[in-house]
Amino acid sequence: MIDRWEIRFRRIRILGWLALAGLPFIALAALTDNLFRNLGITVALLLIVPGFLYVYVMVILHWKNRYRGVHSDLWGTLILIETSGWMKLVYFFRHILPDMCRSGRYHVVSE
């Protein structure tokens, strides 16, 4: 049986590749004008925004489900109250990415 988080991590990877595919459209929008600029911005947003929103929600769910640290209340407060998203980005790189790579504190080595 596949762990729920493995499915979520797979979705993050897929949405990350889609967001990466949106970068050329941002370049297209920056280098052109009028119709191609609008088209580039629209396609880039359609490719980038779903991944951004999914990761935004996964940060909160990951903290709620897996966080084992001694600063649980601090992380919870920063993640839920802080509005700019910087703490979510820090949490993603500090906790979710190592968990995706099976190298963080949440990875259990089966014997």
C-alpha positions as CSV (number, residue, x, y, z in Angstrom):
1,M,0.0,0.0,0.0
2,I,1.4,3.4,-1.0
3,D,1.7,6.0,1.8
4,R,-0.6,9.0,1.5
5,W,2.5,11.3,1.6
6,E,4.2,9.4,-1.3
7,I,1.2,10.3,-3.4
8,R,1.4,13.9,-2.3
9,F,5.1,14.0,-3.0
10,R,4.5,12.6,-6.5
11,R,2.0,15.4,-7.1
12,I,4.5,18.0,-5.9
13,R,7.1,16.7,-8.3
14,I,4.6,16.7,-11.2
15,L,3.4,20.2,-10.4
16,G,7.0,21.3,-10.0
17,W,7.8,20.1,-13.5
18,L,4.7,21.9,-14.8
19,A,5.8,25.1,-13.1
20,L,9.2,24.8,-14.6
21,A,7.6,24.5,-18.0
22,G,6.0,27.8,-17.3
23,L,9.3,29.6,-17.2
24,P,9.8,29.9,-21.0
25,F,6.3,31.5,-21.2
26,I,7.5,34.1,-18.7
27,A,10.5,34.8,-20.9
28,L,8.1,35.0,-23.9
29,A,6.0,37.6,-22.0
30,A,9.1,39.6,-21.1
31,L,10.5,39.7,-24.6
32,T,7.3,40.4,-26.6
33,D,4.4,42.7,-26.5
34,N,0.6,42.7,-26.9
35,L,-0.9,39.4,-27.8
36,F,2.1,37.2,-27.1
37,R,2.7,39.0,-23.8
38,N,-0.8,38.3,-22.6
39,L,-0.7,34.7,-23.9
40,G,2.7,34.1,-22.2
41,I,1.5,35.5,-18.9
42,T,-1.8,33.5,-19.0
43,V,-0.1,30.2,-19.9
44,A,2.6,30.8,-17.2
45,L,0.0,31.4,-14.6
46,L,-1.9,28.3,-15.6
47,L,1.2,26.2,-15.2
48,I,2.7,27.8,-12.0
49,V,-0.3,28.7,-9.8
50,P,-1.6,25.1,-9.2
51,G,1.8,23.9,-8.0
52,F,2.2,27.0,-5.8
53,L,-1.2,26.5,-4.2
54,Y,-0.7,22.8,-3.7
55,V,2.6,23.2,-2.0
56,Y,1.2,26.0,0.1
57,V,-1.5,23.7,1.5
58,M,0.9,20.7,1.8
59,V,3.2,22.7,4.1
60,I,0.4,23.2,6.6
61,L,-0.8,19.5,6.3
62,H,2.8,18.2,6.7
63,W,3.4,20.2,9.8
64,K,0.1,19.1,11.2
65,N,0.7,15.4,10.5
66,R,4.5,14.8,10.8
67,Y,6.3,17.5,12.7
68,R,8.2,16.0,15.7
69,G,10.3,18.8,16.7
70,V,10.5,20.7,20.0
71,H,9.3,23.9,18.4
72,S,5.9,22.7,17.2
73,D,3.9,25.6,18.5
74,L,6.4,28.1,17.1
75,W,6.3,26.5,13.6
76,G,2.5,26.3,13.7
77,T,2.1,29.9,14.6
78,L,4.6,31.1,12.0
79,I,3.1,29.0,9.3
80,L,-0.6,29.8,10.0
81,I,-0.2,33.5,10.9
82,E,2.6,34.8,8.7
83,T,1.1,36.0,5.4
84,S,4.0,36.6,3.1
85,G,4.8,32.9,2.7
86,W,8.5,33.1,3.6
87,M,8.1,30.7,6.6
88,K,6.3,28.2,4.4
89,L,9.2,28.3,2.0
90,V,11.6,27.8,4.8
91,Y,9.5,24.9,6.1
92,F,9.4,23.4,2.7
93,F,13.1,23.3,2.3
94,R,13.8,22.3,5.9
95,H,11.2,19.6,6.3
96,I,9.2,18.6,3.3
97,L,12.1,18.4,0.7
98,P,14.2,16.1,3.0
99,D,11.1,14.0,3.7
100,M,10.6,13.7,-0.1
101,C,14.2,12.6,-0.5
102,R,13.9,10.1,2.4
103,S,16.7,11.8,4.3
104,G,14.9,13.9,6.9
105,R,13.8,13.2,10.5
106,Y,10.6,11.7,9.3
107,H,12.2,8.9,7.3
108,V,11.9,5.7,9.3
109,V,14.5,3.0,8.4
110,S,12.8,-0.4,8.4
111,E,15.0,-3.2,9.8
